[in-house]
Amino acid sequence: KSLSRSSVRSRMSRKSPKAYNSLQKGAVIWDPKPLQVKKIFEALKKGLNEYLEAHQAELDYLSGRHKDTKRNSRLEIISQVPLSPLQKQIRSVERYIRKLEFHISKVEELYEAYCIQCRLRDGATNMKHAFSLSPSTKASRESLVELYKNFQECTEDMCFIEGALEVHLGEFHLKMKGLVGFARLCPGDQYEVFVRLGRQKWRLKGKIETDDSQTWDEEEKIFIPNLHEKFEIKVTELRGLATILVGVVTCDSINFFTTKPQAIIVDITELGTIKLQLEVLW
């Protein structure tokens, strides 16, 4: 176990783990989320493999074009001749594929280490429960203290790995596409949209024009995904100095780890009379 922990720490970035203050003064509660981490890992790996397949297909196409070019040319290509634009493009795609392959292997390595610590933590929990059911002796109390220490160490390692894994989640590029409300949206209406992901915030204001088009003071925002937080979207209507809450919804980001831009339409009101349309590119 000590070898495993040392190996894990040496490979991880030194990002601070997520610690939450408990009600007891001076105490710290570590709060890893294995099920959530598993879902994000599977979505992330699937998305990375999609990117890898797409670039491999591009490389195959460019390589085929390059072979046709060589076949139709009477000139022998030697090392002193500068690379053609097609060859430079092939080299660029090859470098990106190697980068993706390393990215995937790093994510898999981190998740494997996470699963090991999770199993060790579960084992310590089961043993603590077994000792608690047996008669209390000096040896059992000492064992419980050691098991508690092991449990805390595994929990801490899991939180450190979660922080290291978050570094590899990439970016979400959100684009504002507007509100959809049919008869609910009238010329002159003004709205404010507030999007939050953890500590990241995006506040933008928009207006319904006379031709039913919409103008927004900001149309794009970059968010850094994390393992535990969901998107929170709040829409309010601005009427002079007053604001009227239209609705608040949450949106999971698991489906956003894909190569293609995702158009999402969120029901802001319970009846769906006003919807918010966004586009997410990972």
C-alpha positions in Angstrom: 0.0 0.0 0.0 2.8 2.4 0.8 4.5 1.7 -2.5 1.2 2.3 -4.3 0.7 5.6 -2.5 4.2 6.8 -3.2 3.8 6.0 -6.8 0.5 7.7 -7.1 1.8 10.9 -5.4 4.9 11.1 -7.6 2.8 11.0 -10.8 0.2 13.5 -9.7 0.1 17.2 -10.0 0.2 19.0 -6.7 -3.3 20.4 -6.9 -4.9 20.8 -3.5 -7.5 18.2 -2.7 -11.1 19.1 -2.0 -11.5 19.4 1.7 -14.6 20.6 3.5 -14.7 22.0 7.0 -17.0 20.0 9.3 -19.0 21.4 12.1 -16.3 20.3 14.6 -13.7 23.0 14.8 -10.3 22.0 13.3 -11.7 18.9 11.7 -11.6 18.2 8.0 -13.9 15.9 6.0 -12.5 14.4 2.7 -15.3 13.8 0.3 -14.3 11.8 -2.8 -17.1 10.7 -5.2 -16.2 7.4 -6.8 -19.5 6.9 -8.8 -19.3 10.4 -10.2 -15.7 10.0 -11.1 -16.5 6.7 -12.9 -19.2 8.4 -15.0 -16.9 11.3 -15.9 -14.0 9.0 -16.7 -16.1 6.8 -19.1 -17.5 9.9 -20.9 -14.1 11.5 -21.1 -12.4 8.3 -22.5 -15.2 7.9 -25.0 -14.8 11.5 -26.2 -11.0 11.2 -26.4 -11.4 8.1 -28.5 -13.8 9.9 -30.8 -11.2 12.6 -31.4 -8.5 9.9 -31.9 -10.7 8.1 -34.5 -11.5 11.3 -36.3 -7.9 12.4 -36.6 -6.8 8.9 -37.6 -9.3 9.0 -40.4 -7.9 12.4 -41.5 -4.4 11.0 -41.4 -5.4 8.0 -43.6 -7.0 10.4 -46.1 -4.0 12.7 -46.2 -1.6 9.8 -46.5 -3.6 8.4 -49.4 -3.4 11.8 -51.2 0.3 11.9 -50.5 0.8 8.5 -52.1 -1.1 9.6 -55.2 1.0 12.7 -55.4 4.2 10.7 -55.3 2.9 8.2 -57.8 2.0 11.0 -60.3 5.3 12.9 -59.9 8.5 12.1 -61.8 10.6 13.8 -59.2 12.4 11.8 -56.5 11.8 13.2 -53.1 15.0 13.6 -51.2 15.7 14.8 -47.7 17.1 18.2 -48.9 13.7 19.1 -50.5 11.5 21.2 -48.3 8.3 19.6 -47.0 5.2 20.2 -49.1 2.1 21.7 -47.5 0.5 18.3 -47.6 3.5 16.7 -45.8 3.4 19.4 -43.2 -0.3 18.7 -42.6 0.4 15.0 -42.2 3.2 15.7 -39.7 0.9 18.0 -37.8 -1.9 15.4 -37.6 0.6 12.7 -36.5 1.8 14.9 -33.7 -1.7 15.5 -32.5 -2.5 11.8 -32.6 0.5 11.1 -30.4 -0.6 13.8 -28.0 -4.1 12.3 -27.8 -2.7 8.8 -27.2 -0.6 10.2 -24.3 -3.6 12.0 -23.0 -5.7 8.8 -23.0 -3.0 6.8 -21.3 -2.5 9.4 -18.6 -6.3 9.5 -17.9 -6.4 5.7 -17.7 -3.3 5.6 -15.4 -4.9 8.1 -13.0 -8.2 6.3 -12.9 -6.5 2.9 -12.3 -4.7 4.5 -9.4 -8.0 5.9 -8.2 -9.7 2.6 -8.3 -6.9 1.0 -6.3 -7.2 3.5 -3.5 -11.0 3.2 -3.6 -10.7 -0.6 -3.1 -8.2 -0.1 -0.2 -10.5 2.4 1.4 -13.5 0.1 1.1 -11.4 -2.7 2.6 -10.5 -0.5 5.6 -14.2 0.4 6.0 -15.2 -3.3 6.0 -12.5 -4.2 8.5 -13.5 -1.3 10.8 -17.0 -2.6 10.8 -15.9 -6.1 11.6 -13.7 -5.0 14.5 -16.5 -2.8 15.9 -18.7 -5.9 16.2 -16.1 -7.9 18.2 -15.3 -7.5 21.9 -13.2 -4.5 22.6 -9.6 -5.3 23.5 -6.3 -3.4 23.5 -5.3 -5.2 20.3 -8.6 -4.5 18.6 -8.5 -0.8 19.6 -5.0 -0.5 18.2 -6.2 -2.1 15.0 -9.1 0.3 14.7 -6.7 3.3 15.1 -4.5 1.9 12.3 -7.5 1.1 10.1 -8.8 4.7 10.6 -5.4 6.1 9.7 -5.4 3.9 6.5 -8.9 5.0 5.7 -8.0 8.7 6.0 -4.8 8.2 3.8 -6.8 6.4 1.1 -9.4 9.1 1.2 -6.8 11.8 0.9 -5.1 10.1 -2.1 -8.5 9.7 -3.9 -9.1 13.5 -3.5 -5.6 14.2 -4.8 -6.2 12.0 -7.8 -9.5 13.7 -8.5 -7.7 17.0 -8.6 -5.1 15.5 -11.0 -7.8 14.0 -13.2 -9.6 17.4 -13.5 -6.6 18.8 -15.3 -7.3 16.5 -18.2 -10.9 17.4 -18.7 -10.3 20.1 -21.3 -12.6 23.1 -21.9 -16.3 23.7 -22.6 -17.0 26.6 -25.1 -20.6 27.8 -24.5 -22.4 29.9 -27.2 -25.6 31.7 -26.5 -28.2 30.9 -29.1 -31.1 32.7 -27.5 -34.4 32.2 -25.7 -37.3 30.3 -27.3 -40.7 31.3 -25.9 -43.2 31.6 -28.8 -45.9 33.9 -27.4 -44.1 34.5 -24.1 -41.4 36.6 -25.8 -42.4 40.1 -26.9 -40.5 43.0 -28.5 -38.9 45.1 -25.8 -38.6 42.4 -23.2 -35.2 42.2 -21.5 -33.7 39.1 -19.8 -30.7 38.2 -17.8 -29.1 34.8 -18.0 -26.8 33.6 -15.3 -24.8 30.4 -15.8 -22.7 28.9 -13.0 -20.3 26.0 -12.9 -18.8 25.7 -9.5 -17.0 29.0 -9.0 -17.1 30.0 -12.7 -19.9 32.4 -13.6 -21.3 33.9 -16.8 -23.9 36.7 -16.6 -25.3 38.2 -19.8 -28.2 40.4 -20.7 -30.4 40.2 -23.8 -33.3 42.1 -25.5 -36.1 41.0 -27.8 -36.1 43.3 -30.8 -39.0 44.5 -32.9 -38.3 41.9 -35.6 -38.3 39.2 -32.9 -34.5 38.8 -33.2 -32.4 38.9 -30.0 -29.3 40.8 -29.1 -27.0 39.7 -26.3 -24.2 41.7 -24.7 -22.0 38.6 -24.7 -22.3 35.4 -26.8 -19.5 33.1 -25.9 -17.8 31.9 -22.7 -15.2 29.2 -21.8 -15.8 27.0 -18.8 -13.3 24.6 -17.2 -15.2 21.3 -16.4 -14.8 19.6 -13.1 -15.8 16.3 -11.7 -18.6 17.2 -9.2 -20.4 20.4 -10.3 -23.3 20.7 -12.7 -24.2 23.7 -14.7 -26.8 25.9 -13.0 -28.8 28.2 -15.2 -30.9 31.0 -13.9 -33.1 33.3 -16.1 -34.7 36.5 -14.9 -36.9 39.1 -16.7 -35.8 42.7 -16.3 -38.7 45.2 -15.9 -37.3 48.6 -15.1 -35.8 48.4 -11.6 -37.6 45.1 -10.8 -36.5 41.6 -11.7 -38.8 38.6 -12.1 -37.5 35.1 -11.8 -38.4 33.0 -14.8 -36.7 29.8 -13.6 -33.7 27.9 -12.4 -32.5 24.6 -13.8 -29.4 22.4 -13.5 -27.7 20.6 -16.4 -25.2 17.7 -16.2 -22.1 18.0 -18.4 -21.4 14.3 -18.9 -22.9 14.3 -22.5 -20.7 17.3 -23.5 -17.5 15.2 -23.9 -17.8 14.6 -27.6 -16.2 15.8 -30.8 -19.4 17.4 -32.2 -20.9 20.7 -31.0 -23.9 19.9 -28.8 -27.1 22.0 -29.1 -28.9 21.9 -25.8 -32.4 23.3 -25.2 -33.3 23.7 -21.5 -36.8 24.2 -20.2 -36.6 27.3 -18.0 -40.2 27.2 -16.9 -41.9 24.1 -15.6 -44.3 24.0 -18.5 -41.6 24.7 -21.0 -43.1 27.9 -22.2 -39.7 29.5 -22.2 -36.6 27.6 -23.2 -32.9 28.5 -23.4 -30.8 27.3 -26.3 -27.1 26.9 -26.0 -24.3 25.3 -28.0 -21.5 23.5 -26.2 -18.2 22.6 -27.9 -15.7 20.5 -26.0 
